[in-house]
Amino acid sequence: MPASLIDNHLSFLPAAAILAARDKDVPTPPGAPEALAAIAAAKASLAKRATEQANEQRRASETRFIAQAWGLSPRGARRSVLMAAGMDADRWESPIHSFTEEERLELRAATAAAIRVYERLLNAI
């Protein structure tokens, strides 16, 4: 007669031990403050993670367009912006992603300043 290979099963324990273990793990009642706080924390964590993933996907999809916009802009404009930012104008052929974040901020500020000057000229004309 074949023997069972199960050594530890609930059916081998007395019912009192099973009921005591079950009573020890009392579920949290609905609407309990600690349950609501745990749910809110989980939702906030999920929302933060979803936002980070969306931002990462947006950055990945925009990277190509940023590079194209820099590469297709006129050479003179790139050189002017580089000079206005105090950088070497010979870097006009460098891809935009070869610049550090600080350099890109300087380029952005120089471009914004140039736009303001050209807008004033346009309004004067």
N, CA, C and O atoms as CSV, one atom per row, in Angstrom:
chain,resi,resn,atom,element,x,y,z
A,1,MET,N,N,0.836,-1.159,0.000
A,1,MET,CA,C,0.000,0.000,0.000
A,1,MET,C,C,0.894,1.239,0.000
A,1,MET,O,O,1.771,1.370,0.854
A,2,PRO,N,N,0.675,2.154,-0.960
A,2,PRO,CA,C,1.531,3.342,-1.025
A,2,PRO,C,C,1.271,4.282,0.153
A,2,PRO,O,O,0.142,4.439,0.618
A,3,ALA,N,N,2.344,4.890,0.608
A,3,ALA,CA,C,2.242,5.825,1.730
A,3,ALA,C,C,2.258,7.254,1.213
A,3,ALA,O,O,2.829,7.537,0.160
A,4,SER,N,N,1.640,8.136,1.944
A,4,SER,CA,C,1.602,9.542,1.578
A,4,SER,C,C,2.973,10.173,1.819
A,4,SER,O,O,3.649,9.863,2.800
A,5,LEU,N,N,3.365,11.047,0.925
A,5,LEU,CA,C,4.653,11.727,1.066
A,5,LEU,C,C,4.517,13.047,1.816
A,5,LEU,O,O,5.503,13.764,1.989
A,6,ILE,N,N,3.310,13.376,2.259
A,6,ILE,CA,C,3.084,14.630,2.972
A,6,ILE,C,C,3.334,14.392,4.447
A,6,ILE,O,O,2.687,13.545,5.063
A,7,ASP,N,N,4.272,15.141,5.017
A,7,ASP,CA,C,4.591,14.997,6.429
A,7,ASP,C,C,3.889,16.038,7.292
A,7,ASP,O,O,3.593,15.793,8.461
A,8,ASN,N,N,3.629,17.191,6.709
A,8,ASN,CA,C,3.070,18.276,7.495
A,8,ASN,C,C,1.865,18.835,6.752
A,8,ASN,O,O,2.029,19.607,5.808
A,9,HIS,N,N,0.689,18.470,7.150
A,9,HIS,CA,C,-0.537,18.931,6.521
A,9,HIS,C,C,-1.488,19.337,7.628
A,9,HIS,O,O,-1.418,18.812,8.740
A,10,LEU,N,N,-2.386,20.278,7.324
A,10,LEU,CA,C,-3.317,20.735,8.349
A,10,LEU,C,C,-4.190,19.601,8.897
A,10,LEU,O,O,-4.629,19.646,10.046
A,11,SER,N,N,-4.430,18.614,8.084
A,11,SER,CA,C,-5.272,17.517,8.562
A,11,SER,C,C,-4.588,16.689,9.649
A,11,SER,O,O,-5.257,15.939,10.359
A,12,PHE,N,N,-3.269,16.812,9.790
A,12,PHE,CA,C,-2.547,16.089,10.836
A,12,PHE,C,C,-2.556,16.841,12.168
A,12,PHE,O,O,-2.209,16.269,13.201
A,13,LEU,N,N,-2.954,18.138,12.152
A,13,LEU,CA,C,-2.945,18.959,13.363
A,13,LEU,C,C,-4.303,18.917,14.052
A,13,LEU,O,O,-5.323,18.685,13.403
A,14,PRO,N,N,-4.320,19.138,15.358
A,14,PRO,CA,C,-5.613,19.227,16.036
A,14,PRO,C,C,-6.363,20.489,15.603
A,14,PRO,O,O,-5.741,21.500,15.277
A,15,ALA,N,N,-7.660,20.432,15.601
A,15,ALA,CA,C,-8.488,21.552,15.144
A,15,ALA,C,C,-8.263,22.790,15.998
A,15,ALA,O,O,-8.335,23.903,15.477
A,16,ALA,N,N,-7.998,22.638,17.278
A,16,ALA,CA,C,-7.792,23.795,18.159
A,16,ALA,C,C,-6.582,24.608,17.705
A,16,ALA,O,O,-6.626,25.837,17.753
A,17,ALA,N,N,-5.508,23.958,17.268
A,17,ALA,CA,C,-4.316,24.678,16.799
A,17,ALA,C,C,-4.619,25.444,15.509
A,17,ALA,O,O,-4.152,26.567,15.323
A,18,ILE,N,N,-5.393,24.837,14.633
A,18,ILE,CA,C,-5.747,25.503,13.366
A,18,ILE,C,C,-6.605,26.727,13.641
A,18,ILE,O,O,-6.358,27.790,13.072
A,19,LEU,N,N,-7.604,26.597,14.499
A,19,LEU,CA,C,-8.491,27.725,14.818
A,19,LEU,C,C,-7.738,28.827,15.556
A,19,LEU,O,O,-8.019,30.006,15.340
A,20,ALA,N,N,-6.796,28.477,16.418
A,20,ALA,CA,C,-6.007,29.491,17.134
A,20,ALA,C,C,-5.132,30.274,16.155
A,20,ALA,O,O,-4.995,31.491,16.281
A,21,ALA,N,N,-4.547,29.586,15.191
A,21,ALA,CA,C,-3.717,30.274,14.191
A,21,ALA,C,C,-4.571,31.186,13.322
A,21,ALA,O,O,-4.146,32.280,12.950
A,22,ARG,N,N,-5.791,30.724,12.997
A,22,ARG,CA,C,-6.683,31.542,12.168
A,22,ARG,C,C,-7.135,32.780,12.932
A,22,ARG,O,O,-7.209,33.863,12.353
A,23,ASP,N,N,-7.434,32.644,14.205
A,23,ASP,CA,C,-7.903,33.776,15.002
A,23,ASP,C,C,-6.800,34.799,15.245
A,23,ASP,O,O,-7.083,35.975,15.471
A,24,LYS,N,N,-5.540,34.355,15.200
A,24,LYS,CA,C,-4.420,35.273,15.393
A,24,LYS,C,C,-4.307,36.255,14.226
A,24,LYS,O,O,-3.909,37.404,14.418
A,25,ASP,N,N,-4.649,35.812,13.041
A,25,ASP,CA,C,-4.556,36.654,11.839
A,25,ASP,C,C,-5.920,37.251,11.525
A,25,ASP,O,O,-6.572,36.855,10.559
A,26,VAL,N,N,-6.342,38.197,12.338
A,26,VAL,CA,C,-7.628,38.858,12.134
A,26,VAL,C,C,-7.458,39.907,11.041
A,26,VAL,O,O,-6.558,40.742,11.133
A,27,PRO,N,N,-8.292,39.886,10.018
A,27,PRO,CA,C,-8.156,40.877,8.950
A,27,PRO,C,C,-8.507,42.284,9.441
A,27,PRO,O,O,-9.293,42.454,10.373
A,28,THR,N,N,-7.919,43.267,8.806
A,28,THR,CA,C,-8.212,44.656,9.142
A,28,THR,C,C,-9.621,44.981,8.654
A,28,THR,O,O,-9.961,44.676,7.510
A,29,PRO,N,N,-10.435,45.585,9.490
A,29,PRO,CA,C,-11.799,45.904,9.058
A,29,PRO,C,C,-11.792,46.993,7.979
A,29,PRO,O,O,-10.901,47.842,7.962
A,30,PRO,N,N,-12.773,46.971,7.090
A,30,PRO,CA,C,-12.847,48.007,6.051
A,30,PRO,C,C,-12.993,49.389,6.678
A,30,PRO,O,O,-13.714,49.569,7.659
A,31,GLY,N,N,-12.312,50.337,6.104
A,31,GLY,CA,C,-12.384,51.718,6.580
A,31,GLY,C,C,-11.497,52.023,7.767
A,31,GLY,O,O,-11.555,53.129,8.305
A,32,ALA,N,N,-10.678,51.076,8.191
A,32,ALA,CA,C,-9.774,51.326,9.317
A,32,ALA,C,C,-8.708,52.338,8.898
A,32,ALA,O,O,-8.221,52.276,7.769
A,33,PRO,N,N,-8.335,53.262,9.777
A,33,PRO,CA,C,-7.354,54.295,9.409
A,33,PRO,C,C,-6.033,53.727,8.904
A,33,PRO,O,O,-5.461,54.249,7.947
A,34,GLU,N,N,-5.541,52.653,9.543
A,34,GLU,CA,C,-4.257,52.095,9.093
A,34,GLU,C,C,-4.382,51.463,7.712
A,34,GLU,O,O,-3.434,51.488,6.927
A,35,ALA,N,N,-5.554,50.894,7.413
A,35,ALA,CA,C,-5.762,50.316,6.086
A,35,ALA,C,C,-5.845,51.415,5.032
A,35,ALA,O,O,-5.266,51.291,3.953
A,36,LEU,N,N,-6.565,52.489,5.346
A,36,LEU,CA,C,-6.682,53.606,4.402
A,36,LEU,C,C,-5.328,54.271,4.169
A,36,LEU,O,O,-5.023,54.677,3.047
A,37,ALA,N,N,-4.517,54.386,5.215
A,37,ALA,CA,C,-3.177,54.975,5.067
A,37,ALA,C,C,-2.293,54.092,4.193
A,37,ALA,O,O,-1.532,54.597,3.367
A,38,ALA,N,N,-2.389,52.774,4.373
A,38,ALA,CA,C,-1.587,51.862,3.554
A,38,ALA,C,C,-2.026,51.925,2.096
A,38,ALA,O,O,-1.188,51.879,1.195
A,39,ILE,N,N,-3.320,52.028,1.855
A,39,ILE,CA,C,-3.821,52.133,0.474
A,39,ILE,C,C,-3.367,53.446,-0.152
A,39,ILE,O,O,-2.948,53.462,-1.309
A,40,ALA,N,N,-3.442,54.539,0.588
A,40,ALA,CA,C,-3.009,55.837,0.067
A,40,ALA,C,C,-1.519,55.820,-0.261
A,40,ALA,O,O,-1.101,56.362,-1.284
A,41,ALA,N,N,-0.718,55.198,0.602
A,41,ALA,CA,C,0.723,55.112,0.346
A,41,ALA,C,C,0.997,54.280,-0.910
A,41,ALA,O,O,1.866,54.626,-1.710
A,42,ALA,N,N,0.261,53.196,-1.077
A,42,ALA,CA,C,0.454,52.356,-2.265
A,42,ALA,C,C,0.053,53.100,-3.532
A,42,ALA,O,O,0.738,53.010,-4.550
A,43,LYS,N,N,-1.058,53.837,-3.471
A,43,LYS,CA,C,-1.497,54.607,-4.646
A,43,LYS,C,C,-0.486,55.691,-4.999
A,43,LYS,O,O,-0.191,55.911,-6.174
A,44,ALA,N,N,0.048,56.371,-3.981
A,44,ALA,CA,C,1.041,57.418,-4.232
A,44,ALA,C,C,2.290,56.825,-4.863
A,44,ALA,O,O,2.870,57.416,-5.774
A,45,SER,N,N,2.702,55.664,-4.384
A,45,SER,CA,C,3.877,55.003,-4.946
A,45,SER,C,C,3.643,54.617,-6.402
A,45,SER,O,O,4.519,54.794,-7.249
A,46,LEU,N,N,2.456,54.089,-6.685
A,46,LEU,CA,C,2.137,53.704,-8.062
A,46,LEU,C,C,2.043,54.926,-8.971
A,46,LEU,O,O,2.513,54.891,-10.108
A,47,ALA,N,N,1.435,56.010,-8.472
A,47,ALA,CA,C,1.316,57.218,-9.276
A,47,ALA,C,C,2.688,57.801,-9.585
A,47,ALA,O,O,2.943,58.248,-10.703
A,48,LYS,N,N,3.575,57.795,-8.582
A,48,LYS,CA,C,4.931,58.321,-8.794
A,48,LYS,C,C,5.668,57.478,-9.828
A,48,LYS,O,O,6.337,58.015,-10.711
A,49,ARG,N,N,5.542,56.161,-9.718
A,49,ARG,CA,C,6.205,55.266,-10.658
A,49,ARG,C,C,5.653,55.448,-12.076
A,49,ARG,O,O,6.416,55.439,-13.042
A,50,ALA,N,N,4.341,55.611,-12.204
A,50,ALA,CA,C,3.730,55.805,-13.514
A,50,ALA,C,C,4.180,57.124,-14.131
A,50,ALA,O,O,4.423,57.199,-15.336
A,51,THR,N,N,4.292,58.164,-13.303
A,51,THR,CA,C,4.760,59.466,-13.799
A,51,THR,C,C,6.204,59.374,-14.268
A,51,THR,O,O,6.556,59.919,-15.314
A,52,GLU,N,N,7.038,58.689,-13.500
A,52,GLU,CA,C,8.441,58.534,-13.895
A,52,GLU,C,C,8.562,57.765,-15.203
A,52,GLU,O,O,9.375,58.124,-16.054
A,53,GLN,N,N,7.769,56.718,-15.377
A,53,GLN,CA,C,7.814,55.945,-16.616
A,53,GLN,C,C,7.342,56.786,-17.790
A,53,GLN,O,O,7.931,56.722,-18.869
A,54,ALA,N,N,6.290,57.575,-17.599
A,54,ALA,CA,C,5.786,58.431,-18.677
A,54,ALA,C,C,6.826,59.471,-19.065
A,54,ALA,O,O,7.027,59.734,-20.251
A,55,ASN,N,N,7.493,60.070,-18.069
A,55,ASN,CA,C,8.531,61.056,-18.353
A,55,ASN,C,C,9.695,60.421,-19.102
A,55,ASN,O,O,10.236,61.017,-20.033
A,56,GLU,N,N,10.079,59.216,-18.699
A,56,GLU,CA,C,11.178,58.525,-19.371
A,56,GLU,C,C,10.823,58.212,-20.818
A,56,GLU,O,O,11.660,58.368,-21.707
A,57,GLN,N,N,9.598,57.775,-21.063
A,57,GLN,CA,C,9.165,57.495,-22.434
A,57,GLN,C,C,9.121,58.775,-23.257
A,57,GLN,O,O,9.501,58.780,-24.428
A,58,ARG,N,N,8.653,59.874,-22.637
A,58,ARG,CA,C,8.598,61.150,-23.354
A,58,ARG,C,C,10.006,61.610,-23.709
A,58,ARG,O,O,10.257,62.047,-24.833
A,59,ARG,N,N,10.933,61.512,-22.741
A,59,ARG,CA,C,12.312,61.924,-23.018
A,59,ARG,C,C,12.922,61.086,-24.132
A,59,ARG,O,O,13.620,61.616,-24.997
A,60,ALA,N,N,12.666,59.793,-24.118
A,60,ALA,CA,C,13.221,58.911,-25.144
A,60,ALA,C,C,12.661,59.251,-26.515
A,60,ALA,O,O,13.391,59.212,-27.505
A,61,SER,N,N,11.377,59.583,-26.591
A,61,SER,CA,C,10.790,59.900,-27.887
A,61,SER,C,C,11.192,61.295,-28.370
A,61,SER,O,O,11.275,61.533,-29.575
A,62,GLU,N,N,11.441,62.218,-27.436
A,62,GLU,CA,C,11.807,63.575,-27.824
A,62,GLU,C,C,13.292,63.724,-28.121
A,62,GLU,O,O,13.691,64.692,-28.768
A,63,THR,N,N,14.111,62.800,-27.670
A,63,THR,CA,C,15.555,62.909,-27.853
A,63,THR,C,C,15.913,63.046,-29.328
A,63,THR,O,O,16.735,63.882,-29.701
A,64,ARG,N,N,15.297,62.228,-30.151
A,64,ARG,CA,C,15.605,62.265,-31.574
A,64,ARG,C,C,15.218,63.609,-32.185
A,64,ARG,O,O,15.949,64.147,-33.016
A,65,PHE,N,N,14.059,64.157,-31.773
A,65,PHE,CA,C,13.606,65.422,-32.332
A,65,PHE,C,C,14.472,66.581,-31.868
A,65,PHE,O,O,14.698,67.531,-32.618
A,66,ILE,N,N,14.960,66.506,-30.626
A,66,ILE,CA,C,15.862,67.547,-30.126
A,66,ILE,C,C,17.146,67.546,-30.947
A,66,ILE,O,O,17.629,68.604,-31.349
A,67,ALA,N,N,17.695,66.368,-31.195
A,67,ALA,CA,C,18.921,66.261,-31.975
A,67,ALA,C,C,18.702,66.750,-33.399
A,67,ALA,O,O,19.556,67.437,-33.959
A,68,GLN,N,N,17.566,66.402,-33.986
A,68,GLN,CA,C,17.281,66.852,-35.350
A,68,GLN,C,C,17.126,68.370,-35.398
A,68,GLN,O,O,17.626,69.016,-36.318
A,69,ALA,N,N,16.431,68.945,-34.406
A,69,ALA,CA,C,16.225,70.392,-34.397
A,69,ALA,C,C,17.552,71.132,-34.299
A,69,ALA,O,O,17.742,72.158,-34.953
A,70,TRP,N,N,18.467,70.618,-33.485
A,70,TRP,CA,C,19.782,71.242,-33.370
A,70,TRP,C,C,20.562,71.058,-34.664
A,70,TRP,O,O,21.149,72.012,-35.175
A,71,GLY,N,N,20.574,69.859,-35.188
A,71,GLY,CA,C,21.374,69.562,-36.382
A,71,GLY,C,C,20.860,70.233,-37.639
A,71,GLY,O,O,21.648,70.526,-38.539
A,72,LEU,N,N,19.563,70.488,-37.731
A,72,LEU,CA,C,18.993,71.096,-38.929
A,72,LEU,C,C,18.914,72.618,-38.852
A,72,LEU,O,O,18.580,73.270,-39.841
A,73,SER,N,N,19.216,73.186,-37.692
A,73,SER,CA,C,19.194,74.645,-37.593
A,73,SER,C,C,20.394,75.208,-38.360
A,73,SER,O,O,21.415,74.536,-38.503
A,74,PRO,N,N,20.264,76.436,-38.851
A,74,PRO,CA,C,21.360,77.015,-39.652
A,74,PRO,C,C,22.670,77.087,-38.868
A,74,PRO,O,O,22.691,77.328,-37.661
A,75,ARG,N,N,23.751,76.871,-39.597
A,75,ARG,CA,C,25.079,76.875,-38.987
A,75,ARG,C,C,25.351,78.195,-38.282
A,75,ARG,O,O,25.881,78.204,-37.171
A,76,GLY,N,N,24.999,79.295,-38.905
A,76,GLY,CA,C,25.236,80.612,-38.311
A,76,GLY,C,C,24.484,80.798,-37.008
A,76,GLY,O,O,24.998,81.403,-36.067
A,77,ALA,N,N,23.278,80.282,-36.954
A,77,ALA,CA,C,22.493,80.414,-35.726
A,77,ALA,C,C,23.145,79.621,-34.601
A,77,ALA,O,O,23.236,80.100,-33.470
A,78,ARG,N,N,23.595,78.418,-34.906
A,78,ARG,CA,C,24.257,77.613,-33.880
A,78,ARG,C,C,25.537,78.285,-33.403
A,78,ARG,O,O,25.828,78.315,-32.208
A,79,ARG,N,N,26.300,78.825,-34.356
A,79,ARG,CA,C,27.549,79.503,-33.986
A,79,ARG,C,C,27.261,80.739,-33.133
A,79,ARG,O,O,27.970,80.992,-32.159
A,80,SER,N,N,26.237,81.505,-33.484
A,80,SER,CA,C,25.887,82.717,-32.728
A,80,SER,C,C,25.478,82.375,-31.305
A,80,SER,O,O,25.881,83.043,-30.352
A,81,VAL,N,N,24.679,81.337,-31.173
A,81,VAL,CA,C,24.238,80.945,-29.836
A,81,VAL,C,C,25.418,80.451,-29.012
A,81,VAL,O,O,25.522,80.770,-27.827
A,82,LEU,N,N,26.303,79.681,-29.621
A,82,LEU,CA,C,27.487,79.207,-28.897
A,82,LEU,C,C,28.348,80.375,-28.435
A,82,LEU,O,O,28.818,80.388,-27.298
A,83,MET,N,N,28.559,81.362,-29.316
A,83,MET,CA,C,29.368,82.527,-28.935
A,83,MET,C,C,28.674,83.339,-27.849
A,83,MET,O,O,29.329,83.821,-26.926
A,84,ALA,N,N,27.335,83.498,-27.949
A,84,ALA,CA,C,26.600,84.258,-26.936
A,84,ALA,C,C,26.652,83.562,-25.578
A,84,ALA,O,O,26.612,84.214,-24.534
A,85,ALA,N,N,26.741,82.239,-25.602
A,85,ALA,CA,C,26.832,81.482,-24.350
A,85,ALA,C,C,28.260,81.426,-23.825
A,85,ALA,O,O,28.497,80.868,-22.754
A,86,GLY,N,N,29.224,81.998,-24.563
A,86,GLY,CA,C,30.617,82.007,-24.121
A,86,GLY,C,C,31.333,80.694,-24.378
A,86,GLY,O,O,32.291,80.356,-23.682
A,87,MET,N,N,30.873,79.957,-25.371
A,87,MET,CA,C,31.505,78.683,-25.699
A,87,MET,C,C,32.257,78.801,-27.012
A,87,MET,O,O,32.150,79.799,-27.726
A,88,ASP,N,N,33.012,77.769,-27.311
A,88,ASP,CA,C,33.778,77.726,-28.552
A,88,ASP,C,C,32.820,77.576,-29.736
A,88,ASP,O,O,32.045,76.622,-29.804
A,89,ALA,N,N,32.884,78.528,-30.663
A,89,ALA,CA,C,31.963,78.518,-31.809
A,89,ALA,C,C,32.251,77.363,-32.756
A,89,ALA,O,O,31.406,77.021,-33.583
A,90,ASP,N,N,33.439,76.751,-32.650
A,90,ASP,CA,C,33.761,75.626,-33.525
A,90,ASP,C,C,33.022,74.349,-33.142
A,90,ASP,O,O,33.114,73.341,-33.841
A,91,ARG,N,N,32.289,74.393,-32.032
A,91,ARG,CA,C,31.514,73.213,-31.620
A,91,ARG,C,C,30.145,73.166,-32.300
A,91,ARG,O,O,29.289,72.368,-31.919
A,92,TRP,N,N,29.936,74.017,-33.302
A,92,TRP,CA,C,28.629,74.068,-33.951
A,92,TRP,C,C,28.255,72.745,-34.609
A,92,TRP,O,O,27.070,72.462,-34.782
A,93,GLU,N,N,29.247,71.925,-34.981
A,93,GLU,CA,C,28.963,70.631,-35.594
A,93,GLU,C,C,28.726,69.531,-34.563
A,93,GLU,O,O,28.293,68.434,-34.917
A,94,SER,N,N,29.002,69.813,-33.310
A,94,SER,CA,C,28.825,68.799,-32.259
A,94,SER,C,C,27.335,68.528,-32.041
A,94,SER,O,O,26.521,69.452,-32.069
A,95,PRO,N,N,26.986,67.268,-31.826
A,95,PRO,CA,C,25.576,66.974,-31.529
A,95,PRO,C,C,25.168,67.605,-30.205
A,95,PRO,O,O,25.999,67.773,-29.312
A,96,ILE,N,N,23.912,67.950,-30.077
A,96,ILE,CA,C,23.439,68.643,-28.881
A,96,ILE,C,C,23.636,67.797,-27.627
A,96,ILE,O,O,23.809,68.340,-26.536
A,97,HIS,N,N,23.613,66.477,-27.772
A,97,HIS,CA,C,23.766,65.618,-26.596
A,97,HIS,C,C,25.218,65.491,-26.146
A,97,HIS,O,O,25.497,64.863,-25.125
A,98,SER,N,N,26.145,66.082,-26.899
A,98,SER,CA,C,27.536,66.057,-26.452
A,98,SER,C,C,27.808,67.180,-25.451
A,98,SER,O,O,28.860,67.195,-24.812
A,99,PHE,N,N,26.872,68.117,-25.308
A,99,PHE,CA,C,27.021,69.201,-24.349
A,99,PHE,C,C,26.540,68.721,-22.976
A,99,PHE,O,O,25.611,67.920,-22.874
A,100,THR,N,N,27.184,69.220,-21.937
A,100,THR,CA,C,26.750,68.866,-20.585
A,100,THR,C,C,25.443,69.587,-20.277
A,100,THR,O,O,25.028,70.484,-21.012
A,101,GLU,N,N,24.811,69.194,-19.203
A,101,GLU,CA,C,23.540,69.823,-18.822
A,101,GLU,C,C,23.744,71.304,-18.512
A,101,GLU,O,O,22.885,72.123,-18.839
A,102,GLU,N,N,24.858,71.658,-17.890
A,102,GLU,CA,C,25.145,73.062,-17.589
A,102,GLU,C,C,25.338,73.859,-18.882
A,102,GLU,O,O,24.852,74.983,-19.007
A,103,GLU,N,N,26.050,73.266,-19.837
A,103,GLU,CA,C,26.244,73.949,-21.120
A,103,GLU,C,C,24.922,74.120,-21.847
A,103,GLU,O,O,24.686,75.148,-22.480
A,104,ARG,N,N,24.068,73.124,-21.757
A,104,ARG,CA,C,22.768,73.236,-22.417
A,104,ARG,C,C,21.913,74.322,-21.768
A,104,ARG,O,O,21.158,75.012,-22.452
A,105,LEU,N,N,22.033,74.472,-20.448
A,105,LEU,CA,C,21.315,75.554,-19.776
A,105,LEU,C,C,21.838,76.913,-20.228
A,105,LEU,O,O,21.063,77.846,-20.437
A,106,GLU,N,N,23.163,77.020,-20.378
A,106,GLU,CA,C,23.751,78.270,-20.878
A,106,GLU,C,C,23.289,78.556,-22.300
A,106,GLU,O,O,22.980,79.699,-22.639
A,107,LEU,N,N,23.241,77.518,-23.131
A,107,LEU,CA,C,22.755,77.693,-24.505
A,107,LEU,C,C,21.289,78.136,-24.519
A,107,LEU,O,O,20.895,78.993,-25.311
A,108,ARG,N,N,20.494,77.543,-23.637
A,108,ARG,CA,C,19.076,77.899,-23.558
A,108,ARG,C,C,18.917,79.360,-23.143
A,108,ARG,O,O,18.090,80.081,-23.702
A,109,ALA,N,N,19.709,79.795,-22.162
A,109,ALA,CA,C,19.639,81.185,-21.707
A,109,ALA,C,C,20.093,82.148,-22.804
A,109,ALA,O,O,19.482,83.199,-23.003
A,110,ALA,N,N,21.153,81.793,-23.509
A,110,ALA,CA,C,21.640,82.651,-24.596
A,110,ALA,C,C,20.615,82.728,-25.721
A,110,ALA,O,O,20.424,83.791,-26.311
A,111,THR,N,N,19.961,81.628,-26.022
A,111,THR,CA,C,18.942,81.619,-27.075
A,111,THR,C,C,17.748,82.463,-26.664
A,111,THR,O,O,17.206,83.208,-27.481
A,112,ALA,N,N,17.330,82.357,-25.406
A,112,ALA,CA,C,16.203,83.163,-24.928
A,112,ALA,C,C,16.536,84.653,-24.985
A,112,ALA,O,O,15.684,85.469,-25.338
A,113,ALA,N,N,17.777,85.007,-24.637
A,113,ALA,CA,C,18.195,86.411,-24.710
A,113,ALA,C,C,18.182,86.892,-26.153
A,113,ALA,O,O,17.745,88.011,-26.422
A,114,ALA,N,N,18.650,86.075,-27.083
A,114,ALA,CA,C,18.662,86.451,-28.500
A,114,ALA,C,C,17.235,86.617,-29.017
A,114,ALA,O,O,16.960,87.526,-29.800
A,115,ILE,N,N,16.343,85.756,-28.590
A,115,ILE,CA,C,14.944,85.869,-29.026
A,115,ILE,C,C,14.347,87.179,-28.547
A,115,ILE,O,O,13.631,87.846,-29.294
A,116,ARG,N,N,14.636,87.558,-27.296
A,116,ARG,CA,C,14.108,88.828,-26.785
A,116,ARG,C,C,14.629,90.008,-27.591
A,116,ARG,O,O,13.877,90.942,-27.870
A,117,VAL,N,N,15.909,89.982,-27.971
A,117,VAL,CA,C,16.482,91.067,-28.768
A,117,VAL,C,C,15.806,91.139,-30.125
A,117,VAL,O,O,15.436,92.224,-30.574
A,118,TYR,N,N,15.639,89.995,-30.788
A,118,TYR,CA,C,15.008,89.986,-32.111
A,118,TYR,C,C,13.533,90.377,-32.039
A,118,TYR,O,O,13.016,90.995,-32.970
A,119,GLU,N,N,12.854,90.028,-30.958
A,119,GLU,CA,C,11.456,90.456,-30.809
A,119,GLU,C,C,11.354,91.963,-30.647
A,119,GLU,O,O,10.442,92.583,-31.194
A,120,ARG,N,N,12.284,92.564,-29.898
A,120,ARG,CA,C,12.279,94.014,-29.765
A,120,ARG,C,C,12.543,94.674,-31.105
A,120,ARG,O,O,11.912,95.675,-31.443
A,121,LEU,N,N,13.478,94.116,-31.872
A,121,LEU,CA,C,13.756,94.665,-33.201
A,121,LEU,C,C,12.534,94.524,-34.104
A,121,LEU,O,O,12.189,95.453,-34.834
A,122,LEU,N,N,11.896,93.391,-34.056
A,122,LEU,CA,C,10.706,93.157,-34.885
A,122,LEU,C,C,9.596,94.142,-34.504
A,122,LEU,O,O,8.918,94.680,-35.379
A,123,ASN,N,N,9.412,94.374,-33.219
A,123,ASN,CA,C,8.397,95.316,-32.780
A,123,ASN,C,C,8.756,96.754,-33.167
A,123,ASN,O,O,7.868,97.563,-33.437
A,124,ALA,N,N,10.047,97.071,-33.193
A,124,ALA,CA,C,10.481,98.408,-33.575
A,124,ALA,C,C,10.245,98.649,-35.061
A,124,ALA,O,O,9.932,99.766,-35.472
A,125,ILE,N,N,10.392,97.620,-35.850
A,125,ILE,CA,C,10.212,97.754,-37.300
A,125,ILE,C,C,8.740,97.842,-37.593
A,125,ILE,O,O,8.348,97.960,-38.754
